Amino acid sequence: MADARIRKSQQEIAEAFAGDWREEYLFELKQSYELYRYLHAKVQECDQQMHGLLEERVAEKENKKANKGLSALEEKRRPIKMSPLDVQTLFCPLSGGIDLASIEGVGLNTLLR
């Protein structure tokens, strides 16, 4: 299956795929993978915390609007379903129904600041 331009023999190609599975390399790979999983879990934990805080802000804003009286059109704009950190959907009610992420130069990271 090797390309005709490859100058190595089939034996040398097969040996290259065998790899160098020294114990210290495997240990380092295991440590790196565990660190990756730990950091990934921490990022998810942070996302969940931010999602909760943003939902609280949306609820506060909706309560303020409820006290003033909402029009039927504004009530329809509320998000139906959100993913774990759907910043765009959360910020839409906070900005009066305007999708701030659609403005050129304004991204989701800018909204979070």
N, C-alpha and C positions, 0 to 999 in steps of 0.2 A: 504494500500500500504506500510505500515511500515514493516521493516524486523522483523522476529520472535525473534531475539536476543535483540530487543529494549524492555526495561523494563517499559517504561512510557506508560501510558494509552493513548487512542486515544484523550481523552479530553485534557490531558497535552500537547500532540503533537500539537493539533490545537491551543492551547493558546500560544505555543512557536512561531508559525508562525504569530500570531497577531502582535507582536512587541510592542515596546514602542515608540509611536509617540509623544513624548513630544515636545512642541513648541520650546524649545531651541535647541533640536536635529535637528529639521527640518530647523531652521534658520541656524545652523552651516552647514548642508548639502547643503543648497542653496548657502551660501557664498563660500563653497569649490568648488562647481560646477561652479559658476561664475568665480572664480579665475582660475580654470582649463581651461575654455574656453578662458579667456583672455590670459593666458600663451601660450596656443596652437596657438592662432592667432599671437602672437609675434614670436613664433618659425617659423611659416609659412612665416611671413614677412621677417625674417632673411634669410630663405632659398631662397626666391625670390631675395633678394638683393645679396646673394652670387652667385646665378645662373647667374644673370646679369653681375656681375663682372667677373666670370669665362668665360662667353661667350665673353666678351670684350677681355680677354686675348687670347682666341682661335682665334678671328677675327684678332687681332694684329699679332699673329704668322702666320696665313694664309696669311695675307697681305705681311709679310716679305718673305714667301716662294713664293708668286706669283711674287714678284719682282725678285727673283732668278730663277723662273721657276720650276713648279712642274711636276713630271712624272705622267703618266696616272694612275699608281698603287697607288700613294699617294693620288690622287684626289678621288679614290674609297673608301678610308678608312675614309672619313669624315662621321660623324654620320648622320643618316637619321631622327630619331625622338628621343626626349629626354623627360624624366619625369621631374617634378618640380626641382629636384636637383640630376641629374644623374652625380655624380662626376666622376665615372669611364669613362663615354663617353666623358666628357669634358677634362679630363686629358690625354686621348689617343693622341689627336693631339698635345698637349703641350709637350709630351715626345717623339715626333717623330714616333708616331704610335705604341708605346709599351704600353701594358696594365700593368702598374705598380702595380695594385692591385692583379695581379696574382703572384707576388713575395711573397714567404713565409715570413710572419712577417710584410708585408706592407699592411695595411688596408686602408679603405676610410678615416678614421679619420687622419691617418698619411699623406695622400695626401693633406688634407685640411690645414695642418700646414705649 
